[in-house]
């Protein structure tokens, strides 16, 4: 990825992944299938880091995707530290992001004021509808991403990447 241009419709999915066969992986795979249904009508292809086979530094590729992908979806379920680290990078570049969390889980204070879609993987139709509604807003002309970083420190928000 580092030397190749991204597809204009790449959606980088930031999520807790877990080992093969674990409950975390099973849930993450369900969420990915939901995202495929929600994103495909908009021409986005969801890509999760464990699906990238390109050799090289994993962190370099992920940071590039966080900075350059036209859309990032972050699943905040389980309060995974890696997910929050990656979320902060995306917040700093001030580009479209959709936050998800498992229905019933609480958001930490620092991101509690960001719209976050509570999803229940057992109700895929509702999850697709909610994600679709957010995508329709993002796709509107003039949509502007706001994040805690871009609002508090606009002079430090990185813009014009990708």
Backbone bond lengths (Angstrom), bond angles and torsions (degrees), N, CA, C in turn:
res aa  C-N    CA-C-N  psi(-1)  N-CA   C-N-CA  omega(-1)  CA-C   N-CA-C  phi
1 X - - - 1.448 - - 1.524 113.70 -
2 X 1.298 121.90 -35.92 1.461 119.72 -171.47 1.519 115.52 -56.61
3 X 1.317 119.90 -31.73 1.452 119.74 -176.92 1.518 113.21 -107.06
4 X 1.316 117.53 -1.70 1.457 120.72 -179.20 1.524 110.05 -105.39
5 X 1.339 118.01 141.69 1.462 118.75 176.42 1.525 110.27 -68.92
6 X 1.310 115.65 147.34 1.455 120.38 178.83 1.516 110.94 -78.52
7 X 1.324 115.65 153.79 1.450 120.72 170.16 1.533 107.18 -59.41
8 X 1.311 116.11 145.10 1.462 118.83 179.81 1.523 112.43 -65.93
9 X 1.300 117.23 -12.90 1.455 120.31 -177.61 1.528 112.90 -124.50
10 X 1.315 117.47 36.05 1.459 120.72 175.62 1.521 109.25 -77.85
11 X 1.314 116.53 132.49 1.457 122.14 171.33 1.519 106.74 -116.13
12 X 1.330 116.17 110.87 1.458 120.03 178.16 1.518 108.24 -83.15
13 X 1.324 116.10 126.38 1.462 122.37 -177.81 1.525 108.65 -102.94
14 X 1.312 115.23 117.84 1.458 123.01 178.44 1.527 105.87 -100.27
15 X 1.323 116.12 121.67 1.465 118.88 -174.42 1.521 110.96 -158.10
16 X 1.347 115.78 155.09 1.457 117.66 168.42 1.523 106.68 -68.44
17 X 1.318 117.64 131.53 1.463 119.95 -174.39 1.525 111.61 -108.31
18 X 1.292 117.86 -50.20 1.466 121.22 179.35 1.519 112.17 73.06
19 X 1.335 116.46 167.17 1.465 121.05 -179.85 1.526 111.89 -70.63
20 X 1.337 116.17 156.46 1.472 121.24 175.84 1.521 110.30 -50.50
21 X 1.338 116.13 134.89 1.454 121.63 176.46 1.516 115.38 82.56
22 X 1.325 117.92 -7.54 1.469 120.47 -179.42 1.531 109.86 -79.11
23 X 1.342 117.37 157.13 1.469 119.93 176.03 1.531 112.23 -58.37
24 X 1.335 117.10 -33.65 1.466 120.10 178.50 1.524 109.59 -63.90
25 X 1.327 118.19 -46.23 1.472 121.74 179.54 1.521 110.74 -64.60
26 X 1.320 117.18 -42.45 1.467 119.96 -179.91 1.523 111.02 -59.68
27 X 1.331 117.08 -43.73 1.467 120.35 177.85 1.515 110.72 -65.98
28 X 1.323 116.96 -43.67 1.458 120.88 -179.55 1.533 110.94 -61.27
29 X 1.313 116.80 -39.48 1.468 120.73 177.41 1.526 111.18 -65.93
30 X 1.332 117.33 -38.10 1.474 120.73 176.79 1.529 110.22 -63.49
31 X 1.324 115.86 -44.62 1.472 120.09 179.11 1.524 109.56 -61.94
32 X 1.324 117.56 -41.07 1.465 120.88 179.36 1.525 111.00 -61.37
33 X 1.332 117.50 -41.10 1.478 120.20 177.38 1.534 110.99 -64.34
34 X 1.327 116.47 -39.74 1.471 120.46 176.17 1.527 109.70 -60.71
35 X 1.328 115.65 -45.07 1.462 119.85 179.97 1.520 111.87 -62.77
36 X 1.316 117.72 -39.09 1.468 120.39 178.18 1.523 110.35 -58.04
37 X 1.333 116.98 -42.07 1.475 120.60 179.36 1.528 111.35 -68.32
38 X 1.317 117.41 -40.02 1.462 120.72 -178.11 1.526 112.09 -73.34
39 X 1.329 117.37 -36.72 1.464 121.81 -173.13 1.517 114.14 -83.91
40 X 1.323 117.81 -32.18 1.470 119.99 -172.17 1.530 113.86 -58.53
41 X 1.329 121.20 -38.88 1.465 118.91 177.81 1.530 113.56 -62.99
42 X 1.332 117.16 -20.59 1.460 122.28 179.77 1.531 111.80 -95.69
43 X 1.326 116.36 -1.27 1.458 120.84 177.88 1.517 114.92 82.27
44 X 1.323 117.79 16.09 1.459 121.38 178.19 1.523 110.49 -93.37
45 X 1.314 115.26 145.79 1.458 121.70 173.10 1.521 108.40 -114.68
46 X 1.361 117.57 116.08 1.455 119.02 178.80 1.527 111.40 -73.74
47 X 1.333 116.10 135.93 1.457 122.58 179.12 1.521 107.41 -131.10
48 X 1.321 115.73 123.01 1.463 121.47 176.74 1.523 107.75 -105.70
49 X 1.317 118.39 149.16 1.470 121.73 -171.17 1.524 113.57 -56.77
50 X 1.330 118.49 -32.50 1.462 119.53 -179.22 1.530 112.14 -73.65
51 X 1.311 117.89 -7.62 1.467 121.85 178.34 1.525 112.38 -93.99
52 X 1.306 117.34 -4.53 1.464 121.60 -177.71 1.526 108.12 -89.90
53 X 1.332 115.94 116.54 1.464 120.74 -176.05 1.524 112.84 -95.32
54 X 1.314 116.83 -7.20 1.468 119.81 -175.92 1.522 111.11 -60.95
55 X 1.334 117.34 130.61 1.465 119.93 178.06 1.529 111.10 -68.65
56 X 1.303 115.32 160.62 1.459 120.72 178.94 1.510 110.52 123.13
57 X 1.311 114.85 -168.92 1.463 120.77 -178.15 1.524 110.56 -72.60
58 X 1.314 115.93 121.69 1.465 121.14 179.23 1.527 110.10 -61.90
59 X 1.335 117.20 -45.91 1.465 120.02 -176.35 1.527 111.36 -63.33
60 X 1.319 118.30 -36.93 1.462 121.50 179.22 1.529 110.44 -62.13
61 X 1.315 116.32 -46.38 1.464 121.11 -179.91 1.526 110.52 -63.90
62 X 1.338 116.90 -43.44 1.460 119.79 -179.06 1.522 111.36 -64.92
63 X 1.322 117.10 -43.14 1.467 119.44 -179.79 1.521 110.23 -64.42
64 X 1.328 117.14 -38.64 1.456 119.41 177.65 1.528 110.70 -63.06
65 X 1.324 117.30 -44.01 1.466 120.24 177.81 1.523 111.30 -63.49
66 X 1.314 117.18 -40.88 1.463 120.31 178.15 1.520 111.75 -60.99
67 X 1.315 116.71 -35.69 1.463 121.04 -178.01 1.519 112.88 -83.55
68 X 1.325 118.14 -32.17 1.464 120.28 -169.21 1.522 116.28 -111.33
69 X 1.307 118.86 -22.42 1.469 119.59 -178.00 1.531 109.68 -60.77
70 X 1.321 117.21 138.83 1.463 119.72 178.99 1.528 113.51 -61.15
71 X 1.345 116.62 -24.68 1.461 121.14 -178.82 1.519 108.94 -146.08
72 X 1.325 116.33 140.42 1.460 122.44 171.08 1.519 107.34 -125.64
73 X 1.321 115.49 135.85 1.459 121.27 171.54 1.517 106.71 -116.11
74 X 1.334 116.18 125.61 1.459 122.12 -178.18 1.516 109.75 -114.41
75 X 1.332 115.73 121.29 1.459 121.94 175.84 1.527 107.35 -94.51
76 X 1.315 116.12 109.18 1.459 122.25 -174.26 1.527 113.01 -88.73
77 X 1.312 116.60 8.68 1.463 122.19 -179.44 1.528 111.10 -58.42
78 X 1.318 116.10 134.41 1.455 121.18 174.46 1.521 114.49 82.74
79 X 1.322 118.05 3.34 1.471 122.33 177.83 1.531 112.42 50.21
80 X 1.325 116.46 46.17 1.459 122.37 179.90 1.524 109.89 -69.91
81 X 1.348 118.64 124.22 1.470 120.48 -177.52 1.522 113.55 -60.18
82 X 1.325 118.04 -36.74 1.464 120.25 178.87 1.523 111.27 -63.22
83 X 1.317 116.44 -39.75 1.468 120.85 179.67 1.528 109.61 -62.89
84 X 1.331 117.22 -43.56 1.463 119.76 -179.44 1.528 111.95 -68.61
85 X 1.309 117.94 -34.67 1.471 121.64 175.30 1.527 109.36 -61.63
86 X 1.327 116.39 -47.33 1.460 120.98 -179.57 1.526 110.99 -67.26
87 X 1.319 117.12 -36.56 1.466 121.12 176.68 1.528 110.52 -60.57
88 X 1.317 117.23 -41.68 1.471 121.06 179.86 1.528 110.89 -62.59
89 X 1.317 116.67 -39.39 1.470 119.57 177.42 1.519 109.53 -61.73
90 X 1.311 117.37 -46.12 1.469 120.19 -179.78 1.524 110.82 -64.42
91 X 1.317 117.50 -39.97 1.464 119.98 177.41 1.525 110.95 -59.50
92 X 1.324 116.94 -36.14 1.467 120.66 -178.13 1.523 112.42 -69.77
93 X 1.329 118.46 -28.96 1.461 119.56 -178.36 1.524 113.04 -88.63
94 X 1.321 117.02 -4.77 1.465 122.17 172.06 1.535 112.59 54.72
95 X 1.325 114.92 50.35 1.459 120.83 176.34 1.521 108.27 -123.38
96 X 1.336 118.10 161.62 1.471 121.49 -173.07 1.530 114.09 -52.83
97 X 1.325 112.79 134.50 1.463 121.45 179.06 1.520 109.25 -145.32
98 X 1.302 115.20 140.85 1.459 121.82 172.70 1.523 106.58 -118.86
99 X 1.320 115.74 127.21 1.455 120.83 178.20 1.515 109.86 -101.62
100 X 1.333 115.43 136.89 1.464 123.18 176.45 1.519 108.66 -122.43
101 X 1.326 116.02 156.35 1.465 121.01 170.86 1.519 107.37 -153.68
102 X 1.305 116.33 148.50 1.459 120.97 178.25 1.525 109.16 -60.58
103 X 1.316 115.13 132.86 1.467 120.75 -179.34 1.529 109.76 -52.88
104 X 1.324 115.96 130.19 1.458 121.88 179.00 1.519 113.87 99.34
105 X 1.340 117.98 -18.16 1.461 119.96 177.53 1.528 109.34 -82.67
106 X 1.308 115.41 151.03 1.467 121.82 179.67 1.525 110.57 -99.37
107 X 1.318 114.81 143.37 1.464 120.80 175.24 1.523 109.58 -83.60
108 X 1.327 117.28 146.40 1.463 118.66 173.18 1.534 109.86 -69.20
109 X 1.302 115.77 158.53 1.458 122.72 -176.00 1.535 112.92 -51.59
110 X 1.335 117.45 -45.14 1.467 121.47 -172.42 1.522 114.15 -61.16
111 X 1.314 118.57 -26.00 1.465 120.73 178.63 1.525 111.31 -120.14
112 X 1.316 116.13 10.76 1.455 121.47 -177.07 1.507 115.19 -64.60
113 X 1.337 117.78 -21.67 1.458 119.13 -179.75 1.528 112.94 -94.51
114 X 1.323 116.90 1.83 1.476 120.35 175.14 1.529 108.11 -86.23
115 X 1.322 116.22 134.43 1.463 118.84 176.31 1.519 108.42 -57.70
116 X 1.303 114.96 128.83 1.457 121.68 -177.76 1.521 107.89 -136.24
117 X 1.311 116.39 130.44 1.457 121.59 -177.35 1.528 109.40 -86.27
118 X 1.342 117.00 117.45 1.468 118.64 173.83 1.533 108.11 -78.43
119 X 1.336 116.19 126.48 1.457 117.54 -179.00 1.528 111.26 -122.99
120 X 1.305 113.05 146.66 1.457 122.47 174.41 1.523 104.96 -117.44
121 X 1.330 117.41 115.05 1.470 119.62 -176.33 1.525 111.71 -64.81
122 X 1.329 117.77 -15.91 1.462 120.30 176.84 1.534 111.54 -78.26
123 X 1.324 117.30 -14.52 1.467 121.99 178.55 1.532 108.53 -119.61
124 X 1.331 114.96 69.25 1.467 121.28 -175.34 1.524 112.01 -61.55
125 X 1.338 118.69 -35.70 1.456 120.78 -178.44 1.527 111.02 -61.99
126 X 1.324 117.10 -43.64 1.469 120.44 178.63 1.529 110.24 -65.40
127 X 1.330 116.61 -42.42 1.466 120.36 179.63 1.527 110.54 -60.58
128 X 1.327 117.21 -44.75 1.470 121.00 178.81 1.524 109.53 -61.95
129 X 1.325 117.94 -44.09 1.472 121.25 179.49 1.532 111.53 -60.70
130 X 1.319 117.15 -43.51 1.470 120.85 -178.72 1.528 111.38 -66.91
131 X 1.318 116.69 -41.99 1.470 120.59 179.05 1.525 109.90 -67.43
132 X 1.330 116.80 -40.21 1.463 121.68 177.75 1.529 110.96 -60.20
133 X 1.322 117.06 -41.35 1.473 120.39 179.16 1.529 110.46 -61.35
134 X 1.333 117.46 -41.82 1.468 120.41 177.85 1.525 110.99 -65.84
135 X 1.319 116.98 -41.82 1.467 120.84 179.24 1.527 111.54 -62.26
136 X 1.321 117.18 -38.89 1.470 120.16 178.27 1.525 110.56 -60.46
137 X 1.319 117.30 -39.08 1.466 120.93 178.19 1.525 110.96 -67.92
138 X 1.321 116.79 -44.48 1.470 121.22 -179.77 1.525 111.14 -61.94
139 X 1.318 117.15 -36.66 1.464 122.37 -176.89 1.534 113.35 -77.56
140 X 1.327 117.86 -10.26 1.460 120.51 179.61 1.523 110.56 -67.33
141 X 1.341 116.64 141.16 1.474 119.00 176.05 1.528 110.23 -58.31
142 X 1.316 115.37 137.93 1.461 120.45 177.48 1.515 115.12 85.32
143 X 1.336 117.27 0.08 1.464 119.01 178.40 1.523 109.56 -59.53
144 X 1.320 116.42 134.93 1.464 120.92 178.35 1.520 109.24 -126.09
145 X 1.303 115.90 128.80 1.457 122.08 178.67 1.521 109.56 -77.20
146 X 1.314 115.63 133.78 1.459 120.80 172.07 1.525 107.62 -124.73
147 X 1.314 115.32 141.00 1.463 121.38 179.56 1.520 108.15 -137.42
148 X 1.320 117.96 166.31 1.465 118.62 177.08 1.530 112.15 -56.62
149 X 1.321 117.76 -37.24 1.464 120.59 -179.31 1.522 110.86 -70.55
150 X 1.328 116.93 -46.89 1.467 119.02 -177.28 1.529 111.98 -66.72
151 X 1.326 117.52 -27.80 1.462 120.15 179.33 1.529 111.73 -80.68
152 X 1.323 116.81 -41.90 1.466 120.05 -176.77 1.526 112.36 -78.98
153 X 1.322 116.73 -35.54 1.468 121.58 -175.53 1.524 110.32 -133.24
154 X 1.321 117.95 65.04 1.467 119.13 -175.74 1.522 113.30 -58.03
155 X 1.316 117.25 -27.85 1.463 120.32 -179.98 1.527 111.79 -69.23
156 X 1.337 118.29 -17.24 1.458 121.47 -179.42 1.523 112.80 -103.29
157 X 1.321 117.91 -11.85 1.467 120.04 179.31 1.517 108.98 -64.18
158 X 1.301 115.14 131.25 1.467 121.29 -179.69 1.517 107.75 -87.30
159 X 1.318 116.60 125.73 1.460 119.62 177.96 1.529 109.32 -129.00
160 X 1.310 115.67 162.15 1.448 120.49 176.33 1.517 113.99 80.02
161 X 1.332 117.37 15.20 1.463 120.07 177.55 1.518 108.51 -81.56
162 X 1.306 115.85 141.64 1.471 121.36 174.25 1.429 110.21 82.44
